[in-house]
Amino acid sequence: MVAVPRTWVVGEVVTAAYMNAEIRDQWLDMLAAWVTYTPSWTASVNPSLGNGSVVGRYKKVGRKVDFQIDLTMGSTTTYGTGAWSLTLPFTAASSSGSRVGVAQALGGSRFGGQVIVSPGANGVGAFFPASAAVSNYSSAAAAVPFAWANGNELRITGVYESAT
């Protein structure tokens, strides 16, 4: 976690400990590996992961959060009812406007979509064309953009400002 920069006082002696804390440690944090987390998957009637998997990871520098979520359906996964949402690693800032990221649905075909992080949100929704015959986006759900099945994947990538 990046520390708040030190406020220097006139006449203060710069020591190795100060330099390490103010420069080295800040760079080490920015260059560190991404952190994993386990997103929750919800809908109006919640889906059940069963023997599928969901893995999230993020890199936070200051209030900027880069994140990825990989949801893989298993043979015992159920898909719930309504629009899907996956939790973010941190609550989004209440700034104006939504932030847009990228989503992919991988089944028999690959569908490109987008991700929306709304102001103050704790979760993220993915949007895809409702079918191959339409171009407008609908929320990812049990039958959007196709009927999900064992081995299908939902991949989400985005960037947003966190509230803290």
Secondary structure, DSSP 4 states (H G I P E B T S, - for coil): -PPPPPPP-TTPPP-HHHHIIIIIHHHHHHHSPPEEE---EE-SB--B-TT-EEEEEEEEETTEEEEEEEEE--TT-B--BS--EEE-SSPBP--SS-EEEEEEEESSSEEEEEEEE-TT-SEEEEEEESSTT--SEEE-BTTBSS---TT-EEEEEEEEEB--
